[in-house]
Amino acid sequence: MNDSKIPGSPVATPDKPADQPVDPGRRSLLRGALVTTGAAALLNLVPSAIRSAAWAAGSDAPEKPDLKIGFIPLTDCAPVVMAALKGFDKKYGLNITPTKEASWAAVRDKLMYGEIDAAHVLYGLIYGVQLGTRGPQKDMAVLMTLNNNGQAITLSNDLKKAGVTDGATLKKLVDGKARDYVFAQTFPTGTHAMWLYYWLAANGIDPFRDVKNIVVPPPQMVANMRVGNMDGFCVGEPWNARAIADDIGFTAVTSQEIWPDHPEKVLGTSAEFVAQYPNTARAMTAAILDAARWCDAQENRAEMAEAVAAKSYVNCPVDIIKGRILGEYENGLGKKWTDAKPMRFFRDGEVTYPWLSDGMWFLTQHKRWGLMAGDPDYLAVARKVNRLDVYAQAAAAVGVAVPKDTLRKSTLIDGTVWDGTDPAAYATSFKIRS
């Protein structure tokens, strides 16, 4: 079957007006929202192995089969790494080489100048580049979400000795003005910056006026805290768990406590790449979507942890990675628990779908913190960047449900509800903002 004749979802396309919010936790809604019309419905009746083999061999074969996909050493690079290691790329006529990058700035630059084809990348970074927020501009594309949850804010043991155990006690210490307190995040427009700022503000701490914040690449967070360069940081795993294992810090809050099932990393590329290599973009999305489904199976998580722990990837002892990837948490203050919302990669397609409201949320926070002047057309930007057409066709090939709606509803740690329906008002609704 020639997939070039398969239309995108009739209910999830970039041009579709009138988007209504949906709660992704209501799995029944998602299951009922399969692409069920035309050739896509017929395609879903064909076993995925047959579909992918026909795809790779036919006129929809990738124009560029050899791909370099950048990643930063974080546990959530797993779908990209496992797509290559488990051969999901070969199913779709691709040869994926994951390339380890030094920083998010390096990922941005290599994406912009075509030194890598795509990347495991911060959601907010892609949107920042799209609008040229505090940096160079290039039209970009989000092909899928790679994971939800699984980040954290770590505070130093020096703060613990000063009586800090959470946001409220940190607020008291900061108000005392004993000294300047320094917090690190990984990229100015990225996810970790937004989680850090949101949590500080939710506890009455202005992230720009009350404390200082700096940028540090993820693998360097623990070393910098060890020598006293910062009092806290927000980063992905395994570096929060590593800080506890090395007895230099504790987990004050997980990112899933800030926003349950929040979007995190995405499969990002340039709009130019999608235009030049449409079959490749679709095949790459299908391969990594297949890998994400494999990664999310609990029975595969230990194998995944072993794989990404290698020096070529995260370069961290597997036991430090394995605990939190299995949902087994401890915070360095004596508390241990099984987290109800650990890092997720698939969850019946709820995780991987590039919700328009997710992209818009990052724009609202960029506006909130003065990273951009004026309000963009939030929905228009999200429709341009989040390639729902590419995702829908890849999902059909893999046999994954596509939601009926393109917005979802979430309640964050401060009780604020985000549903994507009035982003300009949301961006200015916060008491603490720039």
C-alpha positions in Angstrom: 0.0 0.0 0.0 1.3 3.4 -0.9 1.1 5.7 2.1 1.6 8.8 0.0 -2.2 8.6 -0.7 -3.0 8.4 3.0 -4.5 11.8 4.2 -3.6 13.3 7.5 -6.2 13.1 10.3 -9.3 15.0 9.3 -9.6 16.2 12.9 -6.0 16.9 13.8 -4.5 19.1 11.1 -2.6 22.3 11.3 -5.3 24.2 9.4 -8.2 23.0 11.6 -10.0 25.9 13.3 -11.9 25.7 16.5 -9.8 23.6 18.9 -11.4 22.4 22.1 -9.6 21.3 25.3 -9.5 17.7 26.3 -8.2 16.0 29.5 -5.7 13.4 28.3 -6.2 11.4 31.5 -9.6 10.3 30.2 -8.2 7.5 28.2 -11.6 6.5 26.8 -11.8 9.7 24.9 -8.4 9.1 23.3 -9.2 5.5 22.4 -12.4 6.7 20.8 -10.6 9.2 18.7 -8.8 7.0 16.2 -8.4 8.2 12.7 -11.4 6.3 11.3 -12.1 7.7 7.9 -10.8 7.0 4.4 -7.5 5.2 3.7 -6.1 5.7 7.2 -8.9 3.5 8.6 -8.0 0.8 6.0 -4.3 1.1 6.9 -5.0 0.4 10.5 -6.4 -3.0 9.5 -3.0 -4.0 8.1 -0.3 -5.4 10.5 2.3 -2.7 11.3 5.2 -4.8 10.1 3.6 -5.2 6.7 2.8 -1.5 6.5 6.3 -0.4 7.4 8.0 -2.8 5.0 5.8 -1.6 2.2 6.4 2.0 3.1 10.2 1.7 3.2 10.3 -0.2 -0.1 7.7 1.9 -2.1 7.5 5.4 -3.5 7.3 6.7 0.0 10.8 5.5 0.8 12.8 8.0 2.8 14.6 10.6 0.6 17.5 10.7 3.1 17.8 7.3 4.8 21.0 8.1 6.9 20.1 10.4 9.8 22.0 12.1 12.6 19.8 12.8 15.6 21.3 14.8 18.3 20.7 14.2 22.0 21.8 15.5 25.4 22.9 12.9 28.1 19.5 12.6 29.9 17.3 9.6 30.5 14.6 10.9 28.3 16.8 10.5 25.2 15.8 6.9 25.3 13.3 6.8 22.4 16.0 8.1 20.0 18.7 5.8 21.4 16.4 2.7 21.4 15.1 3.4 17.9 18.7 2.8 16.7 19.6 0.1 19.1 16.5 -2.0 18.7 16.2 -1.6 14.9 13.0 0.4 14.8 14.7 2.7 12.3 15.3 -0.2 9.9 11.6 -1.0 9.8 11.0 2.3 8.1 14.1 2.3 5.8 16.3 4.5 8.0 19.7 4.3 9.6 19.6 6.5 12.7 22.9 7.6 14.4 22.3 9.2 17.7 24.9 12.0 18.2 25.9 13.1 21.7 25.9 16.9 22.1 27.5 19.1 24.7 24.8 21.6 25.5 21.4 22.8 24.4 23.0 25.7 22.7 25.0 23.3 20.6 21.8 21.4 19.7 20.1 24.6 18.6 23.0 25.7 16.4 23.5 22.3 14.8 19.7 22.1 14.0 19.8 25.6 12.5 22.8 24.9 10.3 21.9 21.4 9.3 24.8 19.7 11.1 22.3 17.3 12.6 19.0 16.3 11.0 16.8 16.3 14.1 17.2 16.2 17.9 15.9 15.1 21.2 15.4 18.7 22.3 13.7 21.0 24.8 10.1 21.9 23.8 10.6 25.6 24.7 13.9 25.8 22.7 12.1 25.0 19.5 9.5 27.7 20.1 12.2 30.2 21.1 14.0 29.6 17.8 10.8 29.8 15.8 10.2 33.3 17.1 13.9 34.3 17.4 13.4 34.8 21.2 16.7 36.2 22.6 18.6 34.5 19.7 18.7 33.5 16.1 15.4 32.8 14.2 14.6 29.8 12.0 11.3 28.2 11.2 11.2 24.9 13.2 9.0 21.8 13.5 7.9 19.6 16.4 7.2 16.1 15.0 6.2 14.4 18.3 6.6 14.6 22.1 9.2 12.3 23.4 8.2 12.2 27.1 6.1 13.6 29.9 7.3 14.1 33.5 10.6 12.9 35.0 12.5 16.1 35.8 13.1 17.7 39.2 14.4 20.6 41.2 17.4 19.8 43.4 18.5 22.0 46.3 21.9 21.8 47.9 22.8 20.2 51.2 23.9 23.6 52.4 20.3 24.8 52.1 19.2 21.7 53.9 21.5 22.6 56.8 19.9 26.0 56.8 16.5 24.5 57.4 15.2 24.4 53.8 13.2 21.3 52.8 10.6 22.7 50.4 9.4 25.9 48.6 7.9 27.5 51.7 11.1 27.2 53.8 13.2 28.4 50.8 11.0 31.5 50.6 11.7 32.2 54.3 15.5 31.9 53.7 15.5 34.0 50.6 13.5 36.7 52.4 16.2 36.8 55.1 18.6 38.1 52.4 21.6 36.5 54.2 23.3 36.3 50.7 22.5 36.0 47.1 21.1 32.6 46.1 21.9 31.1 42.7 19.8 28.7 40.8 20.7 26.9 37.5 18.6 25.8 34.5 19.7 24.4 31.2 18.6 26.9 28.5 16.9 30.3 28.7 13.7 29.3 26.8 13.7 25.7 27.7 11.6 23.4 29.8 13.9 23.4 32.9 14.0 27.2 33.0 10.2 27.3 32.9 9.7 24.6 35.6 12.2 26.4 37.9 10.7 29.9 37.4 7.1 28.5 37.8 8.0 26.7 41.1 9.9 29.6 42.6 7.0 32.0 41.7 4.4 29.6 43.0 6.2 29.9 46.4 6.4 33.7 46.2 10.0 34.0 45.0 10.7 36.1 41.9 13.2 34.2 39.8 14.8 37.3 38.5 14.5 39.9 41.3 14.9 37.7 44.5 17.5 35.2 43.3 20.1 34.8 40.5 19.8 32.3 37.8 22.4 30.9 35.5 22.6 28.4 32.6 24.5 25.1 33.0 24.5 22.1 30.7 22.7 19.1 32.2 25.7 16.7 32.7 27.6 19.5 34.5 24.9 20.3 37.1 26.2 17.9 39.8 29.8 18.9 39.5 28.9 22.6 39.8 26.7 22.0 42.8 29.5 20.0 44.4 31.9 23.0 44.2 29.3 25.4 45.4 28.5 27.3 42.2 24.7 27.1 42.8 22.2 26.5 45.5 19.7 24.7 43.4 19.1 23.5 39.8 16.4 22.2 37.6 17.4 19.4 35.2 16.2 16.0 33.8 17.2 12.7 35.2 19.4 11.1 36.1 21.2 14.1 37.4 18.7 14.8 40.3 19.1 11.2 41.5 22.9 11.5 41.0 23.0 14.5 43.4 21.3 12.4 46.1 23.6 9.4 45.4 26.6 11.7 45.7 25.2 13.3 48.9 25.3 16.8 47.7 21.6 17.7 47.4 18.0 16.6 47.7 14.9 16.7 45.5 12.6 19.6 46.6 10.0 18.9 44.0 9.5 16.8 40.9 8.4 18.4 37.7 5.3 16.1 37.7 4.3 17.8 40.9 4.5 21.2 39.2 2.5 20.1 36.1 1.2 16.5 36.1 1.9 14.8 32.8 3.7 17.9 31.4 5.3 18.0 28.0 9.1 17.7 28.1 11.5 16.8 25.3 10.3 16.7 21.6 11.6 15.3 18.4 12.5 18.6 16.8 13.9 19.6 13.4 13.7 22.5 11.0 10.7 23.3 8.8 13.2 23.3 5.9 14.1 19.6 6.7 10.4 18.6 6.6 9.8 20.4 3.4 12.9 18.9 1.7 12.5 15.4 3.0 8.8 14.8 3.8 9.0 11.0 3.6 12.1 10.9 5.8 10.4 13.1 8.4 7.4 10.8 8.4 9.5 7.7 8.6 11.7 9.1 11.4 8.6 10.0 13.4 7.2 6.5 12.9 10.4 4.8 14.0 10.8 6.9 17.2 7.0 6.5 17.9 7.5 2.8 17.7 10.5 3.1 20.0 8.6 5.2 22.5 5.9 2.6 22.8 8.6 0.0 23.5 10.3 2.2 26.1 7.0 2.7 27.9 6.4 -1.0 28.6 7.4 -1.7 32.2 9.0 -5.0 31.2 11.4 -3.1 28.9 12.5 -0.4 31.3 15.4 -2.2 32.9 16.9 -3.0 29.5 16.4 0.6 28.4 18.2 1.8 31.6 21.1 -0.5 30.9 21.3 0.7 27.3 21.2 4.5 27.9 23.6 4.2 30.9 26.4 3.4 28.6 29.3 5.9 28.1 28.2 6.6 24.6 24.9 7.9 25.9 24.2 9.2 29.4 27.4 7.8 31.0 26.0 7.2 34.5 25.7 4.1 36.7 22.7 2.1 35.7 21.4 1.9 39.3 21.0 5.7 39.4 19.0 5.7 36.2 16.9 2.6 36.9 15.2 3.7 40.2 13.4 6.8 38.9 12.8 5.3 35.4 10.9 2.5 37.3 9.1 5.1 39.3 10.9 4.3 42.6 11.8 7.7 44.1 13.6 8.9 47.2 14.1 12.6 47.9 17.3 12.7 50.0 15.3 13.8 53.0 14.3 10.3 54.1 11.1 10.0 52.0 10.7 7.1 49.6 7.7 6.5 47.3 6.4 4.9 44.1 5.5 7.9 41.9 2.1 7.8 40.3 3.4 9.9 37.3 7.0 8.9 36.5 8.6 9.6 33.2 6.3 8.3 30.4 7.1 7.9 26.8 3.9 6.7 25.2 0.8 5.9 27.2 -1.4 4.9 24.3 -0.3 7.9 22.3 -1.3 10.5 24.9 2.4 11.4 25.5 3.6 11.4 22.0 0.9 13.5 20.4 2.1 17.1 19.9 -0.8 19.0 21.5 -1.1 22.5 20.3 -1.8 23.7 23.8 1.5 22.3 25.0 3.4 24.5 22.5 1.4 27.5 23.4 2.0 27.1 27.1 5.7 27.7 26.6 5.0 30.9 24.6 2.8 32.1 27.5 5.7 31.6 29.9 8.2 33.3 27.6 5.8 36.3 27.6 5.4 36.1 31.3 9.1 36.3 32.0 9.8 39.1 29.5 11.6 36.9 27.0 9.6 38.4 24.2 7.7 41.6 23.6 4.0 41.6 22.7 1.7 38.7 22.2 2.2 36.5 19.2 -0.8 34.7 17.5 -0.3 31.8 19.9 -2.5 29.3 18.1 -1.1 30.2 14.7 2.4 29.7 15.9 1.5 26.3 17.4 -0.2 25.2 14.2 2.8 26.1 12.2 5.4 24.4 14.5 3.6 21.3 15.7 3.3 19.2 12.6 0.1 17.3 13.3 -0.1 16.2 9.7 3.3 14.4 9.9 2.4 12.9 13.2 -1.0 11.6 12.1 0.4 9.8 9.1 3.3 8.3 11.1 0.8 7.3 13.8 -1.4 5.6 11.2 1.7 3.6 10.0 2.5 2.5 13.6 -1.1 1.8 14.6 -1.4 4.6 17.2 -4.5 6.5 18.1 -4.8 10.2 17.3 -6.9 12.4 19.6 -9.9 14.2 18.3 -9.0 17.5 19.9 -5.7 19.4 19.7 -5.9 21.1 23.1 -5.8 19.6 26.5 -6.6 20.8 30.0 -4.2 20.7 33.0 -4.0 22.1 36.5 -0.6 23.2 37.7 0.9 23.3 41.2 -0.5 26.8 42.0 -4.0 25.7 41.1 -3.9 27.6 37.8 -5.8 25.8 35.0 -4.3 25.9 31.5 -6.5 24.8 28.6 -5.0 26.8 25.7 -8.2 28.8 25.0 -7.0 32.3 26.0 -3.2 32.3 26.1 -2.8 36.1 26.1 -4.9 36.5 29.2 -3.2 33.5 30.9 0.3 35.0 30.2 -0.7 38.1 32.2 -2.7 36.5 34.9 0.2 35.7 37.2 1.0 37.9 40.2 4.7 37.4 39.8 5.9 38.1 36.3 8.4 40.4 34.6 
